[in-house]
Amino acid sequence: QVQLVESGGGLVQPGGSLRLSCAASGFTFSSYHMNWYRQTKEKQRELVATITSGGRTNYADSVQGRFTISRDNAKNTMYLQMNSLKPEDTAVYYCNAQRATIYYWGQGTQVTVSS
């Protein structure tokens, strides 16, 4: 049974930091590209950051220099370190695993940036 479970979301003040985690099970984690997406009620789901199975990373322009994606294949876990958070980063953040045409999704974790 495939599972992606996000954690680490919450309420933080502007300028603060959060670290999201995505715990994976039920598939060969190290063989999959891993992504973080986010979505608000007003916007379509947006790709935030990617880390390939080989460890290469890519970021949306809006988070470049503030967010860092990483993975620990020994723990089957992906992370998103979010620094210098802004109110516009408020969204539900989703973990995604992708290999060829196979996609798995987590249930999402809410991040709210507000004073």
TORPA-4810 file (N, C-alpha, C, O; in nm, 3 decimals):
<nodes>
NODE_1_0.084_-0.118_0.000_0.000_0.000_0.000_0.088_0.124_0.000_0.169_0.145_0.091_Q
NODE_2_0.072_0.207_-0.103_0.151_0.329_-0.115_0.098_0.435_-0.020_-0.022_0.461_-0.015_V
NODE_3_0.189_0.497_0.053_0.153_0.609_0.140_0.257_0.718_0.132_0.377_0.692_0.131_Q
NODE_4_0.209_0.842_0.125_0.291_0.961_0.141_0.225_1.044_0.250_0.110_1.086_0.236_L
NODE_5_0.298_1.067_0.358_0.241_1.137_0.472_0.323_1.261_0.502_0.439_1.253_0.541_V
NODE_6_0.260_1.378_0.482_0.326_1.504_0.510_0.308_1.543_0.656_0.209_1.508_0.720_E
NODE_7_0.406_1.616_0.708_0.397_1.671_0.843_0.482_1.796_0.850_0.564_1.822_0.762_S
NODE_8_0.462_1.873_0.958_0.545_1.990_0.981_0.481_2.122_0.948_0.540_2.227_0.973_G
NODE_9_0.360_2.120_0.894_0.292_2.245_0.865_0.245_2.314_0.992_0.251_2.257_1.101_G
NODE_10_0.197_2.437_0.975_0.147_2.511_1.090_0.140_2.658_1.063_0.147_2.702_0.948_G
NODE_11_0.126_2.735_1.170_0.118_2.880_1.163_0.252_2.940_1.201_0.311_2.903_1.303_L
NODE_12_0.301_3.031_1.118_0.430_3.094_1.143_0.420_3.241_1.104_0.344_3.277_1.014_V
NODE_13_0.497_3.325_1.171_0.498_3.468_1.138_0.583_3.494_1.015_0.674_3.417_0.985_Q
NODE_14_0.554_3.601_0.943_0.639_3.638_0.829_0.785_3.649_0.871_0.817_3.704_0.976_P
NODE_15_0.872_3.595_0.786_1.014_3.591_0.817_1.057_3.466_0.890_1.177_3.442_0.907_G
NODE_16_0.962_3.388_0.934_0.993_3.267_1.008_1.026_3.149_0.919_1.035_3.161_0.797_G
NODE_17_1.045_3.034_0.983_1.085_2.912_0.913_0.998_2.794_0.955_0.945_2.789_1.066_S
NODE_18_0.985_2.701_0.862_0.921_2.572_0.888_0.995_2.465_0.810_1.056_2.493_0.706_L
NODE_19_0.990_2.343_0.860_1.045_2.229_0.788_0.936_2.125_0.768_0.883_2.069_0.864_R
NODE_20_0.903_2.101_0.643_0.806_1.998_0.610_0.877_1.865_0.586_0.989_1.861_0.536_L
NODE_21_0.807_1.757_0.623_0.858_1.623_0.596_0.753_1.544_0.520_0.633_1.568_0.532_S
NODE_22_0.801_1.450_0.440_0.713_1.360_0.366_0.768_1.219_0.383_0.873_1.185_0.329_C
NODE_23_0.696_1.138_0.459_0.737_1.000_0.483_0.670_0.909_0.382_0.547_0.909_0.369_A
NODE_24_0.750_0.831_0.311_0.699_0.746_0.203_0.708_0.600_0.241_0.797_0.558_0.314_A
NODE_25_0.613_0.521_0.189_0.615_0.376_0.209_0.537_0.310_0.097_0.452_0.372_0.033_S
NODE_26_0.567_0.183_0.074_0.493_0.105_-0.024_0.546_0.110_-0.166_0.486_0.051_-0.257_G
NODE_27_0.656_0.179_-0.187_0.718_0.181_-0.319_0.869_0.206_-0.301_0.915_0.238_-0.191_F
NODE_28_0.944_0.192_-0.408_1.089_0.207_-0.402_1.125_0.356_-0.408_1.148_0.412_-0.514_T
NODE_29_1.128_0.416_-0.291_1.143_0.561_-0.279_1.263_0.614_-0.358_1.251_0.715_-0.427_F
NODE_30_1.375_0.548_-0.349_1.498_0.600_-0.410_1.490_0.608_-0.562_1.569_0.678_-0.625_S
NODE_31_1.395_0.535_-0.622_1.383_0.532_-0.768_1.291_0.640_-0.823_1.276_0.655_-0.944_S
NODE_32_1.229_0.715_-0.734_1.129_0.813_-0.776_1.183_0.956_-0.764_1.256_0.989_-0.670_Y
NODE_33_1.145_1.038_-0.859_1.161_1.182_-0.843_1.056_1.228_-0.741_0.943_1.178_-0.739_H
NODE_34_1.096_1.322_-0.657_1.007_1.369_-0.552_0.984_1.520_-0.567_1.076_1.595_-0.601_M
NODE_35_0.862_1.560_-0.542_0.824_1.699_-0.563_0.741_1.751_-0.445_0.672_1.675_-0.377_N
NODE_36_0.750_1.880_-0.424_0.657_1.952_-0.337_0.573_2.044_-0.426_0.626_2.121_-0.507_W
NODE_37_0.443_2.035_-0.408_0.348_2.125_-0.472_0.276_2.203_-0.362_0.279_2.165_-0.245_Y
NODE_38_0.213_2.313_-0.401_0.127_2.385_-0.309_0.004_2.436_-0.383_0.006_2.456_-0.505_R
NODE_39_-0.103_2.457_-0.308_-0.229_2.501_-0.368_-0.306_2.587_-0.270_-0.312_2.558_-0.150_Q
NODE_40_-0.365_2.693_-0.324_-0.460_2.775_-0.249_-0.594_2.768_-0.318_-0.606_2.713_-0.428_T
NODE_41_-0.697_2.823_-0.252_-0.831_2.821_-0.312_-0.834_2.904_-0.439_-0.913_2.877_-0.530_K
NODE_42_-0.748_3.006_-0.445_-0.752_3.098_-0.558_-0.666_3.053_-0.676_-0.686_3.099_-0.788_E
NODE_43_-0.571_2.963_-0.652_-0.474_2.927_-0.755_-0.474_2.778_-0.782_-0.513_2.698_-0.697_K
NODE_44_-0.429_2.742_-0.902_-0.408_2.601_-0.934_-0.288_2.549_-0.858_-0.206_2.625_-0.807_Q
NODE_45_-0.279_2.417_-0.850_-0.166_2.356_-0.782_-0.036_2.398_-0.852_-0.025_2.392_-0.974_R
NODE_46_0.061_2.439_-0.773_0.186_2.494_-0.823_0.303_2.407_-0.780_0.312_2.366_-0.664_E
NODE_47_0.393_2.377_-0.874_0.514_2.303_-0.841_0.612_2.396_-0.770_0.650_2.500_-0.824_L
NODE_48_0.651_2.359_-0.651_0.739_2.442_-0.568_0.885_2.400_-0.583_0.973_2.484_-0.604_V
NODE_49_0.910_2.270_-0.571_1.048_2.221_-0.573_1.050_2.075_-0.613_0.956_2.000_-0.588_A
NODE_50_1.160_2.037_-0.676_1.181_1.900_-0.724_1.318_1.851_-0.683_1.416_1.926_-0.684_T
NODE_51_1.324_1.725_-0.645_1.453_1.657_-0.628_1.444_1.525_-0.702_1.357_1.443_-0.675_I
NODE_52_1.536_1.505_-0.796_1.531_1.385_-0.877_1.582_1.264_-0.799_1.634_1.277_-0.688_T
NODE_53_1.567_1.148_-0.858_1.619_1.027_-0.795_1.771_1.035_-0.781_1.830_0.970_-0.694_S
NODE_54_1.834_1.113_-0.867_1.979_1.131_-0.861_2.022_1.245_-0.772_2.142_1.268_-0.755_G
NODE_55_1.927_1.319_-0.715_1.960_1.424_-0.621_1.966_1.565_-0.678_1.997_1.660_-0.606_G
NODE_56_1.936_1.579_-0.806_1.935_1.714_-0.862_1.809_1.787_-0.815_1.703_1.727_-0.799_R
NODE_57_1.823_1.918_-0.794_1.712_1.997_-0.742_1.674_2.110_-0.837_1.755_2.157_-0.916_T
NODE_58_1.548_2.151_-0.826_1.499_2.264_-0.904_1.390_2.332_-0.824_1.317_2.267_-0.749_N
NODE_59_1.379_2.464_-0.840_1.285_2.542_-0.759_1.205_2.638_-0.845_1.252_2.685_-0.949_Y
NODE_60_1.084_2.666_-0.800_1.007_2.775_-0.860_1.077_2.907_-0.830_1.142_2.922_-0.726_A
NODE_61_1.064_3.001_-0.922_1.129_3.131_-0.903_1.085_3.197_-0.773_1.164_3.266_-0.708_D
NODE_62_0.961_3.175_-0.734_0.906_3.242_-0.617_0.968_3.195_-0.485_0.955_3.263_-0.384_S
NODE_63_1.034_3.080_-0.486_1.091_3.027_-0.361_1.242_3.010_-0.370_1.306_2.977_-0.271_V
NODE_64_1.299_3.033_-0.488_1.444_3.017_-0.506_1.520_3.101_-0.404_1.492_3.219_-0.386_Q
NODE_65_1.616_3.038_-0.337_1.697_3.107_-0.238_1.637_3.108_-0.098_1.705_3.145_-0.002_G
NODE_66_1.511_3.069_-0.085_1.446_3.066_0.047_1.413_2.923_0.091_1.418_2.891_0.210_R
NODE_67_1.379_2.838_-0.004_1.340_2.698_0.026_1.452_2.604_-0.018_1.523_2.629_-0.115_F
NODE_68_1.465_2.493_0.056_1.561_2.390_0.021_1.494_2.253_0.030_1.440_2.215_0.134_T
NODE_69_1.499_2.181_-0.081_1.443_2.045_-0.084_1.556_1.946_-0.064_1.667_1.966_-0.113_I
NODE_70_1.528_1.838_0.007_1.628_1.733_0.028_1.556_1.601_0.047_1.434_1.596_0.065_S
NODE_71_1.634_1.494_0.043_1.578_1.360_0.063_1.677_1.273_0.136_1.799_1.291_0.125_R
NODE_72_1.623_1.178_0.212_1.704_1.080_0.283_1.651_0.943_0.239_1.550_0.895_0.291_D
NODE_73_1.720_0.883_0.145_1.670_0.755_0.092_1.674_0.643_0.195_1.596_0.549_0.188_N
NODE_74_1.764_0.653_0.291_1.770_0.551_0.396_1.646_0.556_0.486_1.605_0.455_0.542_A
NODE_75_1.586_0.675_0.497_1.468_0.691_0.580_1.339_0.701_0.498_1.231_0.717_0.554_K
NODE_76_1.352_0.693_0.365_1.235_0.707_0.278_1.159_0.835_0.308_1.036_0.835_0.318_N
NODE_77_1.232_0.942_0.321_1.172_1.069_0.361_1.228_1.184_0.279_1.347_1.189_0.248_T
NODE_78_1.139_1.276_0.245_1.177_1.399_0.176_1.146_1.516_0.267_1.057_1.509_0.352_M
NODE_79_1.221_1.624_0.249_1.205_1.742_0.334_1.193_1.868_0.249_1.237_1.872_0.134_Y
NODE_80_1.133_1.969_0.308_1.134_2.103_0.250_1.160_2.202_0.362_1.074_2.227_0.446_L
NODE_81_1.281_2.257_0.363_1.316_2.362_0.459_1.272_2.496_0.400_1.318_2.535_0.293_Q
NODE_82_1.185_2.564_0.471_1.130_2.690_0.423_1.173_2.802_0.516_1.137_2.804_0.634_M
NODE_83_1.251_2.895_0.463_1.300_3.010_0.540_1.244_3.140_0.483_1.193_3.143_0.371_N
NODE_84_1.254_3.245_0.560_1.207_3.378_0.516_1.066_3.370_0.458_1.039_3.421_0.350_S
NODE_85_0.980_3.306_0.531_0.844_3.283_0.481_0.768_3.413_0.466_0.783_3.507_0.544_L
NODE_86_0.684_3.415_0.363_0.603_3.532_0.330_0.454_3.494_0.336_0.421_3.376_0.323_K
NODE_87_0.367_3.591_0.355_0.223_3.559_0.355_0.178_3.487_0.227_0.088_3.403_0.231_P
NODE_88_0.240_3.520_0.115_0.203_3.455_-0.011_0.247_3.309_-0.020_0.212_3.240_-0.115_E
NODE_89_0.324_3.262_0.077_0.359_3.120_0.084_0.247_3.037_0.149_0.253_2.914_0.151_D
NODE_90_0.146_3.105_0.203_0.034_3.035_0.265_-0.036_2.946_0.163_-0.079_2.992_0.057_T
NODE_91_-0.048_2.818_0.196_-0.108_2.720_0.104_-0.112_2.584_0.172_-0.056_2.564_0.280_A
NODE_92_-0.180_2.492_0.107_-0.167_2.351_0.143_-0.051_2.295_0.061_-0.049_2.308_-0.062_V
NODE_93_0.043_2.234_0.127_0.162_2.178_0.061_0.146_2.027_0.048_0.113_1.957_0.143_Y
NODE_94_0.170_1.979_-0.075_0.151_1.838_-0.107_0.284_1.775_-0.148_0.364_1.834_-0.220_Y
NODE_95_0.304_1.655_-0.101_0.416_1.572_-0.141_0.375_1.488_-0.261_0.263_1.437_-0.266_C
NODE_96_0.464_1.474_-0.357_0.436_1.398_-0.479_0.555_1.312_-0.515_0.670_1.356_-0.506_N
NODE_97_0.528_1.189_-0.555_0.631_1.099_-0.606_0.599_1.067_-0.752_0.484_1.040_-0.786_A
NODE_98_0.699_1.071_-0.836_0.676_1.051_-0.979_0.786_0.964_-1.041_0.906_0.984_-1.018_Q
NODE_99_0.740_0.868_-1.120_0.832_0.786_-1.199_0.761_0.749_-1.327_0.659_0.679_-1.325_R
NODE_100_0.813_0.796_-1.439_0.747_0.779_-1.570_0.604_0.833_-1.558_0.585_0.950_-1.527_A
NODE_101_0.504_0.748_-1.582_0.365_0.793_-1.578_0.298_0.763_-1.445_0.176_0.779_-1.433_T
NODE_102_0.373_0.721_-1.348_0.318_0.687_-1.216_0.333_0.807_-1.124_0.441_0.864_-1.110_I
NODE_103_0.222_0.845_-1.062_0.222_0.957_-0.968_0.153_0.913_-0.839_0.049_0.848_-0.841_Y
NODE_104_0.214_0.949_-0.727_0.151_0.929_-0.596_0.145_1.064_-0.526_0.232_1.149_-0.543_Y
NODE_105_0.038_1.082_-0.446_0.017_1.208_-0.376_-0.007_1.184_-0.228_-0.066_1.084_-0.188_W
NODE_106_0.040_1.279_-0.147_0.004_1.282_-0.007_-0.126_1.358_0.013_-0.187_1.406_-0.082_G
NODE_107_-0.167_1.368_0.138_-0.294_1.431_0.172_-0.281_1.581_0.194_-0.381_1.653_0.199_Q
NODE_108_-0.158_1.630_0.206_-0.135_1.773_0.220_-0.120_1.817_0.364_-0.173_1.754_0.456_G
NODE_109_-0.046_1.927_0.382_-0.031_1.987_0.514_-0.042_2.139_0.498_0.016_2.197_0.407_T
NODE_110_-0.117_2.201_0.587_-0.144_2.344_0.577_-0.028_2.425_0.633_0.020_2.399_0.743_Q
NODE_111_0.015_2.523_0.556_0.113_2.621_0.601_0.046_2.758_0.595_-0.004_2.799_0.490_V
NODE_112_0.046_2.828_0.707_-0.013_2.960_0.714_0.091_3.058_0.766_0.147_3.040_0.874_T
NODE_113_0.117_3.162_0.686_0.215_3.264_0.723_0.137_3.392_0.751_0.083_3.454_0.660_V
NODE_114_0.134_3.430_0.878_0.052_3.544_0.918_0.100_3.599_1.050_0.149_3.525_1.136_S
NODE_115_0.086_3.730_1.066_0.120_3.792_1.193_-0.004_3.803_1.281_0.004_3.853_1.394_S
</nodes>
